[in-house]
Amino acid sequence: MKWRELFARIGPPRQLNAELREKIRRSFDESANDEERFPSTIDPRIAHVRLILEFFGNLDGKRVLDVGCGKGRFARVLQDGHPAAEIWGLDISPAMLSYVPEPIRTRTGSMTELPFPEAHFDCVYATESLEHAVEIERAVDEMCRVVKAGGKIVIIDKNAEHFGRLATPEWERWFSKREIERMLARHCREVHSQPISYWKDLKPDGMFLAWTAVK
């Protein structure tokens, strides 16, 4: 599908003003008790988890950030597998963060203004959260900013070519393969992307894309 067609389907970029940010926060706060749609845990065998673990490698002694972590379902898997790692979860919703267990560390904040210093993390990832950032390029810039030189980044999110298959809130955006590649390439020396399914033995249907990068 050509970019003009994608643009027509998902609409132009929006600005993350205070009103919209509060609307997004309130939406996730209100959804925090919905364990079916927003589960606290995830099967560590799914392909999304395996890709992150395999790309990051040994995390012992490393500092890792889950951007838009929700209840910390991915962070739990990383922490369980690497107890010597320092795992952080960042989310706009305090209610979601209240479900994140220790020793995972949490911080409330926006993906477009990460409350961390430059080059603070060895690895950063965002799984189905960038779609809620509104100012997408700014969020990707922030992820790259807080990663050390040589650090690794993973983004897993939905493919714009399949936009419309699921109901979405008004602010949500899905992405083309080239769009996120371009944003990461501004800061990273290695950028790769691939379609991904939930299970390794299932052929990807194009719904999800995964981007990996080395700064």
C-alpha positions as CSV (number, residue, x, y, z in Angstrom):
1,M,0.0,0.0,0.0
2,K,1.3,3.4,-0.9
3,W,2.0,6.1,1.7
4,R,-0.8,8.3,0.4
5,E,-3.3,5.6,1.0
6,L,-2.0,4.9,4.5
7,F,-2.1,8.6,5.3
8,A,-5.7,8.8,4.2
9,R,-6.6,5.8,6.4
10,I,-4.8,6.8,9.6
11,G,-5.0,10.6,9.2
12,P,-2.4,13.3,9.7
13,P,-0.1,13.5,12.8
14,R,-1.6,15.2,15.9
15,Q,-0.1,17.4,18.6
16,L,0.0,16.1,22.1
17,N,-1.4,19.0,24.0
18,A,-2.3,19.0,27.6
19,E,-6.0,18.2,27.0
20,L,-5.2,15.2,24.8
21,R,-2.5,13.9,27.2
22,E,-5.0,14.1,30.1
23,K,-7.6,12.3,28.0
24,I,-5.1,9.4,27.3
25,R,-4.0,9.2,30.9
26,R,-7.6,9.1,32.1
27,S,-8.5,6.4,29.5
28,F,-5.7,4.1,30.8
29,D,-6.4,4.8,34.4
30,E,-10.0,3.8,33.9
31,S,-8.9,0.6,32.0
32,A,-6.5,-0.5,34.7
33,N,-9.0,-2.9,36.3
34,D,-9.7,-4.6,33.0
35,E,-7.5,-7.6,33.2
36,E,-8.8,-9.2,30.0
37,R,-7.9,-6.3,27.7
38,F,-4.9,-5.1,29.8
39,P,-3.3,-8.2,31.5
40,S,-0.7,-8.0,34.2
41,T,1.2,-11.0,32.8
42,I,2.2,-12.4,29.4
43,D,3.3,-15.9,28.3
44,P,7.1,-15.7,28.1
45,R,7.1,-18.0,25.1
46,I,5.4,-15.6,22.7
47,A,7.5,-14.3,19.8
48,H,7.3,-10.7,21.0
49,V,9.0,-11.6,24.2
50,R,11.5,-14.0,22.6
51,L,12.6,-11.3,20.1
52,I,13.3,-8.8,22.9
53,L,15.2,-11.3,25.0
54,E,17.3,-12.7,22.1
55,F,18.1,-9.2,20.7
56,F,19.1,-7.8,24.1
57,G,21.1,-10.8,25.2
58,N,22.5,-11.1,28.8
59,L,21.0,-8.2,30.8
60,D,22.8,-8.9,34.1
61,G,24.2,-5.6,35.4
62,K,22.3,-3.7,32.6
63,R,19.7,-0.9,33.0
64,V,16.6,-1.5,30.8
65,L,13.6,0.8,30.2
66,D,10.1,-0.5,29.2
67,V,8.5,2.6,27.5
68,G,4.7,2.6,28.0
69,C,4.9,-0.5,30.2
70,G,1.3,-0.6,31.3
71,K,1.1,-3.1,34.1
72,G,4.7,-4.3,33.4
73,R,3.9,-7.6,31.8
74,F,7.0,-7.6,29.6
75,A,9.2,-6.1,32.4
76,R,8.2,-9.0,34.7
77,V,9.6,-11.5,32.2
78,L,12.9,-9.6,31.8
79,Q,13.3,-9.2,35.6
80,D,12.5,-12.8,36.3
81,G,15.1,-14.0,33.7
82,H,17.7,-11.4,34.7
83,P,17.4,-10.7,38.5
84,A,20.7,-8.8,38.4
85,A,19.4,-6.3,35.8
86,E,17.9,-2.9,36.7
87,I,14.5,-2.9,35.0
88,W,12.4,0.3,34.7
89,G,8.8,0.8,33.6
90,L,7.5,4.2,32.3
91,D,3.8,4.8,31.8
92,I,1.5,7.8,31.6
93,S,-1.0,6.0,33.9
94,P,-0.4,5.8,37.6
95,A,-3.2,3.3,37.9
96,M,-1.4,0.9,35.5
97,L,1.9,1.4,37.3
98,S,0.3,0.4,40.6
99,Y,0.2,-3.2,39.3
100,V,4.0,-3.4,38.5
101,P,5.7,-5.5,41.1
102,E,9.0,-4.9,42.8
103,P,11.9,-4.9,42.2
104,I,10.9,-3.3,38.9
105,R,11.3,0.4,39.2
106,T,8.6,2.7,37.9
107,R,8.2,6.3,36.8
108,T,5.1,8.2,35.6
109,G,5.6,10.2,32.5
110,S,5.1,10.7,28.8
111,M,6.8,8.9,26.0
112,T,7.5,12.3,24.4
113,E,9.3,13.6,27.5
114,L,11.1,10.7,29.1
115,P,12.1,11.8,32.7
116,F,15.6,10.3,32.4
117,P,19.0,11.7,31.6
118,E,20.8,11.2,28.2
119,A,22.5,7.8,27.7
120,H,21.0,6.4,30.9
121,F,20.0,3.0,29.7
122,D,21.7,0.0,28.0
123,C,18.4,-1.1,26.4
124,V,15.0,0.4,25.7
125,Y,11.9,-1.2,24.2
126,A,8.3,-0.3,23.5
127,T,5.7,-3.0,22.8
128,E,2.3,-1.8,21.4
129,S,2.8,1.6,23.2
130,L,4.3,3.8,20.6
131,E,0.9,3.8,18.9
132,H,-0.4,5.9,21.8
133,A,2.4,8.5,21.8
134,V,0.6,10.9,19.3
135,E,3.9,12.7,18.5
136,I,5.6,9.6,17.2
137,E,8.8,11.1,15.9
138,R,9.4,12.9,19.2
139,A,8.8,9.7,21.2
140,V,11.3,7.8,19.0
141,D,13.8,10.6,19.4
142,E,13.4,10.3,23.2
143,M,13.9,6.6,23.2
144,C,17.1,7.0,21.3
145,R,18.3,9.9,23.5
146,V,18.2,7.9,26.7
147,V,20.1,4.9,25.3
148,K,23.8,4.7,25.5
149,A,26.0,4.6,22.4
150,G,26.0,0.9,21.4
151,G,22.8,0.4,23.3
152,K,19.9,-1.5,21.8
153,I,16.3,-0.5,21.0
154,V,13.2,-2.7,20.1
155,I,9.9,-1.4,18.9
156,I,7.0,-3.8,18.3
157,D,3.7,-2.3,17.0
158,K,0.9,-2.6,14.5
159,N,1.3,-2.3,10.8
160,A,-0.5,0.7,9.1
161,E,-1.4,-1.5,6.2
162,H,-3.9,-3.3,8.5
163,F,-5.3,-0.2,10.2
164,G,-9.0,-0.7,10.7
165,R,-8.9,-4.4,11.7
166,L,-9.3,-3.4,15.3
167,A,-11.2,-0.7,17.1
168,T,-8.9,2.1,18.1
169,P,-9.1,5.3,20.2
170,E,-9.1,8.6,18.3
171,W,-5.4,9.3,19.0
172,E,-4.0,5.9,18.1
173,R,-1.7,5.5,15.0
174,W,-0.2,2.5,13.3
175,F,3.0,2.5,11.3
176,S,4.6,1.7,8.0
177,K,7.8,-0.3,8.0
178,R,9.8,2.5,6.4
179,E,8.3,5.2,8.7
180,I,9.9,3.9,11.9
181,E,13.0,2.7,10.1
182,R,13.6,6.3,9.0
183,M,13.0,7.7,12.5
184,L,15.5,5.2,14.1
185,A,18.1,5.7,11.4
186,R,18.4,9.3,12.4
187,H,20.1,8.2,15.6
188,C,21.2,4.5,15.1
189,R,23.9,2.9,13.1
190,E,22.0,-0.4,12.6
191,V,18.3,-0.6,11.9
192,H,16.3,-3.7,10.9
193,S,12.6,-4.6,10.7
194,Q,10.6,-7.7,10.2
195,P,7.0,-8.9,10.4
196,I,6.3,-10.8,13.6
197,S,3.5,-13.1,14.9
198,Y,2.7,-13.9,18.5
199,W,4.0,-17.5,18.1
200,K,7.2,-18.5,16.3
201,D,5.5,-21.5,14.6
202,L,2.8,-19.3,13.1
203,K,3.6,-17.4,9.9
204,P,3.2,-13.6,10.4
205,D,0.0,-12.3,9.0
206,G,1.3,-8.7,8.6
207,M,-0.5,-7.3,11.6
208,F,2.6,-6.7,13.7
209,L,6.0,-5.3,12.8
210,A,9.2,-5.4,14.9
211,W,12.0,-2.9,14.6
212,T,15.4,-3.5,16.2
213,A,18.3,-0.9,16.3
214,V,21.7,-0.3,17.7
215,K,22.6,3.2,18.6
